[in-house]
Amino acid sequence: MKICEGLHQIKINFHVTPQIERYVYVYILTGEHCYLIDTGVHGSEKKIEDYLHQIGYQIEDVHGIFLTHAHPDHMGSAYAIQKQSGCPIYASQAEKEWIENIDKQFKDRPIPNFYSLLQNSVDVDFVIEKEMEIKLEEKLSMRILLTPGHSHGSLSFLVNHHILFTGDAIAVIGDIPIYTNVYQSLETLNQFLTIPSIDYYCPAWDTVYPQEVGQEKIRQAIHLIQSIDECVQKIMNHYPLLSHDRLFELVCYQMKMESFTQNPLFKKTILCHI
């Protein structure tokens, strides 16, 4: 789907388990060449290539893959697309090991169906260690931001000073809040609010937000994280010897998130508040 001139979005559906269906968005920047923000799960390369043909490009026109982070639904088809196009991959130094060694990633963060969603490690050509700005083409520039919280090395990409790609940094109300560090998550969200003149916020797990809607979504995400933190701290103060399992159950109940009690990633979210 075309968002605006030079920006397209592709929805990638996938199954974490046969019962649990999820989706993720891949973005395409177009100019003289093409650039991908994330790549979806393994097998997404065919859908991406077909879409490129529809808008007048070939897979060989992809001149860069920019990974917001290393999770399977974001880097799953990076190997196949790089192999076909020969393009470089840009990713965080903090997650380079997970990207280049998916067995290490699975050991550290086991999730169901991991090796179906992500089958190949891939080398990182440009390692991002600090905030920087790069010129992709004459009319296409990108500021790369360090925005950890959802994962320890998440990146966001600000294109031409008015389009912000946020990966999974903005928790969606009603969906599973997943982050590894509560303080970094809040810092990242507050950082987003300080960036002026954003026309489009482009998250990976929700639709594109125009400026005012995006800022409200960010404030809602901040409030959600703060509410979870208050709940965790209150329970811990009342029951200091509570087991982690029981703490998790009580938080889910009090936050009316009982449907997430079987999700190990959400449990990690809650435990990062301790």
C-alpha positions as CSV (number, residue, x, y, z in Angstrom):
1,M,0.0,0.0,0.0
2,K,1.3,3.4,-0.9
3,I,1.5,5.8,2.1
4,C,2.8,8.8,0.4
5,E,5.3,9.6,-2.4
6,G,8.3,7.4,-2.0
7,L,6.9,5.3,0.9
8,H,5.1,2.0,0.7
9,Q,3.9,-0.5,3.4
10,I,3.4,-4.3,3.1
11,K,1.5,-6.3,5.7
12,I,3.1,-9.7,6.4
13,N,0.8,-12.2,8.2
14,F,2.4,-15.2,10.0
15,H,1.6,-17.8,12.7
16,V,3.6,-18.0,15.9
17,T,1.7,-21.2,16.6
18,P,-1.2,-22.8,14.6
19,Q,-3.6,-21.0,16.9
20,I,-1.8,-17.7,17.2
21,E,-1.7,-15.5,14.1
22,R,0.3,-12.2,14.1
23,Y,1.4,-9.7,11.5
24,V,4.2,-7.2,10.9
25,Y,4.7,-4.3,8.6
26,V,7.6,-4.0,6.2
27,Y,8.2,-0.6,4.6
28,I,9.8,0.3,1.3
29,L,11.5,3.6,0.6
30,T,11.7,4.4,-3.1
31,G,13.7,6.8,-5.1
32,E,16.4,6.1,-7.7
33,H,16.7,2.8,-5.8
34,C,14.7,1.0,-3.0
35,Y,15.4,0.6,0.7
36,L,13.7,-1.8,3.1
37,I,12.8,-1.1,6.7
38,D,12.8,-4.7,8.1
39,T,12.0,-7.8,6.0
40,G,9.2,-9.8,7.7
41,V,9.4,-13.5,8.5
42,H,11.1,-16.2,6.4
43,G,9.4,-16.5,3.1
44,S,8.3,-12.9,3.0
45,E,10.8,-12.2,0.2
46,K,8.3,-13.4,-2.5
47,K,5.6,-11.0,-1.3
48,I,8.1,-8.2,-1.2
49,E,9.5,-9.0,-4.6
50,D,6.0,-9.1,-6.1
51,Y,5.1,-5.7,-4.6
52,L,8.3,-4.2,-6.0
53,H,7.3,-5.4,-9.4
54,Q,3.9,-3.8,-9.0
55,I,5.5,-0.4,-8.3
56,G,8.1,-0.7,-11.1
57,Y,11.2,-2.0,-9.3
58,Q,13.1,-5.3,-9.2
59,I,14.6,-7.1,-6.3
60,E,18.0,-6.0,-7.6
61,D,17.0,-2.4,-7.0
62,V,17.1,-2.9,-3.2
63,H,20.2,-1.0,-2.1
64,G,19.8,-1.4,1.6
65,I,18.0,-3.3,4.4
66,F,17.6,-1.4,7.7
67,L,16.7,-3.7,10.6
68,T,14.9,-2.1,13.5
69,H,15.9,-5.1,15.6
70,A,16.8,-8.8,15.5
71,H,13.5,-10.5,16.2
72,P,12.4,-13.2,13.7
73,D,9.4,-11.2,12.3
74,H,11.8,-8.3,11.3
75,M,14.8,-10.1,9.9
76,G,13.3,-13.4,8.7
77,S,13.8,-12.8,5.0
78,A,16.9,-10.6,5.2
79,Y,19.1,-13.4,4.1
80,A,17.1,-14.3,1.0
81,I,16.7,-10.6,-0.1
82,Q,20.4,-9.9,0.4
83,K,21.3,-13.0,-1.5
84,Q,19.2,-11.9,-4.5
85,S,20.0,-8.2,-4.4
86,G,23.5,-8.1,-3.0
87,C,22.4,-5.1,-0.8
88,P,24.1,-4.2,2.5
89,I,22.4,-4.7,5.8
90,Y,22.4,-2.0,8.5
91,A,21.8,-3.1,12.1
92,S,22.6,-2.4,15.7
93,Q,25.9,-3.3,17.3
94,A,24.0,-4.4,20.4
95,E,22.1,-7.1,18.4
96,K,24.8,-8.0,15.8
97,E,25.5,-11.3,17.6
98,W,21.8,-12.3,17.4
99,I,21.6,-11.4,13.8
100,E,24.7,-13.2,12.8
101,N,24.1,-16.2,15.0
102,I,20.4,-17.1,15.2
103,D,21.1,-20.2,17.3
104,K,22.4,-17.8,20.0
105,Q,19.3,-15.7,19.6
106,F,17.0,-18.8,20.1
107,K,19.0,-19.9,23.1
108,D,18.7,-16.4,24.7
109,R,15.1,-15.8,23.6
110,P,13.3,-19.1,22.7
111,I,9.9,-18.5,21.1
112,P,7.5,-21.0,19.4
113,N,8.1,-21.7,15.8
114,F,11.4,-19.8,15.8
115,Y,13.2,-21.7,13.1
116,S,10.2,-21.5,10.7
117,L,10.0,-17.7,11.1
118,L,13.8,-17.3,10.9
119,Q,15.9,-19.9,9.1
120,N,19.2,-18.1,8.3
121,S,21.7,-15.9,10.1
122,V,23.0,-13.0,8.1
123,D,26.1,-10.8,8.2
124,V,25.7,-7.1,9.2
125,D,27.5,-4.9,6.7
126,F,27.1,-1.6,8.5
127,V,27.1,-1.7,12.3
128,I,25.3,1.1,14.1
129,E,27.0,2.0,17.4
130,K,25.8,5.6,17.8
131,E,23.2,8.0,16.4
132,M,24.2,9.0,12.9
133,E,22.9,10.5,9.7
134,I,23.5,9.0,6.3
135,K,22.7,10.2,2.8
136,L,21.0,7.4,0.8
137,E,20.4,9.5,-2.4
138,E,20.3,13.1,-3.4
139,K,16.8,13.5,-2.1
140,L,16.8,10.8,0.6
141,S,18.5,11.1,3.9
142,M,18.2,9.0,7.1
143,R,18.9,9.8,10.7
144,I,19.5,6.6,12.7
145,L,18.4,6.7,16.3
146,L,19.3,4.3,19.2
147,T,15.9,3.5,20.7
148,P,16.3,0.5,23.1
149,G,13.5,-0.8,25.3
150,H,11.5,-3.2,23.2
151,S,14.8,-5.0,22.7
152,H,18.2,-4.1,24.0
153,G,19.5,-2.8,20.6
154,S,16.4,-1.5,18.8
155,L,16.9,1.3,16.2
156,S,14.5,3.8,14.7
157,F,14.9,5.6,11.4
158,L,14.0,9.2,10.7
159,V,13.8,9.8,6.9
160,N,14.0,13.3,5.4
161,H,13.2,14.7,8.9
162,H,9.5,13.9,8.7
163,I,8.9,10.1,8.5
164,L,9.8,8.1,11.6
165,F,10.0,4.3,11.6
166,T,9.6,3.1,15.1
167,G,9.8,-0.7,14.9
168,D,8.0,-2.2,17.9
169,A,8.9,0.6,20.3
170,I,5.3,1.9,20.7
171,A,3.2,-0.5,22.7
172,V,-0.3,-0.9,21.2
173,I,-3.2,-0.6,23.6
174,G,-5.1,-3.9,23.7
175,D,-2.1,-5.9,22.4
176,I,0.7,-7.6,24.3
177,P,3.2,-5.0,25.7
178,I,6.7,-6.5,25.0
179,Y,9.8,-4.8,26.2
180,T,13.0,-5.8,28.0
181,N,13.7,-2.6,29.9
182,V,11.0,-0.3,31.3
183,Y,13.2,2.7,31.8
184,Q,14.7,2.5,28.3
185,S,11.2,2.1,26.8
186,L,10.0,5.2,28.5
187,E,13.1,7.2,27.5
188,T,12.6,6.1,23.9
189,L,8.9,7.1,23.8
190,N,9.7,10.4,25.4
191,Q,12.5,10.9,22.8
192,F,9.9,10.4,20.0
193,L,7.8,13.2,21.4
194,T,10.7,15.6,21.2
195,I,11.3,15.1,17.5
196,P,9.6,18.0,15.7
197,S,7.5,18.0,12.5
198,I,6.8,14.3,12.1
199,D,4.2,13.8,9.3
200,Y,4.1,10.0,9.7
201,Y,4.9,7.6,12.5
202,C,5.5,4.1,10.9
203,P,5.3,1.3,13.5
204,A,5.9,-2.3,12.6
205,W,2.9,-3.7,14.5
206,D,0.2,-1.1,13.8
207,T,-1.0,1.1,11.0
208,V,0.7,4.3,10.1
209,Y,-0.1,7.2,12.3
210,P,-0.4,10.9,11.2
211,Q,1.2,13.4,13.5
212,E,-1.4,14.0,16.1
213,V,-2.6,10.4,16.2
214,G,1.0,9.2,16.5
215,Q,1.7,11.5,19.4
216,E,-1.4,10.4,21.2
217,K,-0.5,6.7,20.7
218,I,2.9,7.4,22.2
219,R,1.4,9.1,25.2
220,Q,-1.0,6.1,25.6
221,A,2.0,3.7,25.5
222,I,3.8,5.8,28.1
223,H,0.7,5.7,30.4
224,L,0.4,1.9,29.9
225,I,4.0,1.2,30.9
226,Q,3.7,3.5,33.9
227,S,0.5,1.8,34.9
228,I,2.1,-1.6,34.7
229,D,5.0,-0.3,36.8
230,E,2.8,1.1,39.5
231,C,0.9,-2.2,39.6
232,V,4.1,-4.3,40.0
233,Q,5.5,-2.0,42.6
234,K,2.3,-2.0,44.6
235,I,2.0,-5.8,44.6
236,M,5.7,-6.2,45.6
237,N,5.3,-3.7,48.4
238,H,2.4,-5.7,49.8
239,Y,3.8,-9.1,49.2
240,P,7.7,-8.8,49.2
241,L,8.2,-12.6,49.3
242,L,5.9,-13.3,46.3
243,S,7.3,-15.7,43.7
244,H,7.8,-14.4,40.1
245,D,5.1,-16.7,38.8
246,R,2.5,-15.5,41.3
247,L,3.5,-11.8,40.8
248,F,3.0,-12.3,37.1
249,E,-0.5,-13.8,37.6
250,L,-1.5,-11.0,39.9
251,V,-0.4,-8.3,37.6
252,C,-2.3,-9.9,34.7
253,Y,-5.4,-10.0,36.8
254,Q,-5.2,-6.5,38.2
255,M,-4.3,-5.0,34.7
256,K,-7.2,-7.0,33.2
257,M,-4.7,-8.8,30.9
258,E,-5.6,-12.4,31.8
259,S,-5.5,-13.4,28.2
260,F,-1.7,-12.9,28.2
261,T,-1.0,-15.2,31.2
262,Q,0.3,-18.0,28.9
263,N,2.7,-15.7,27.0
264,P,6.3,-16.0,28.2
265,L,7.4,-12.8,26.5
266,F,4.8,-10.8,28.4
267,K,6.0,-12.5,31.6
268,K,9.5,-11.1,30.8
269,T,7.9,-7.7,30.3
270,I,6.4,-7.8,33.8
271,L,9.6,-9.1,35.4
272,C,11.7,-6.3,33.9
273,H,9.8,-4.0,36.3
274,I,11.3,-5.7,39.3
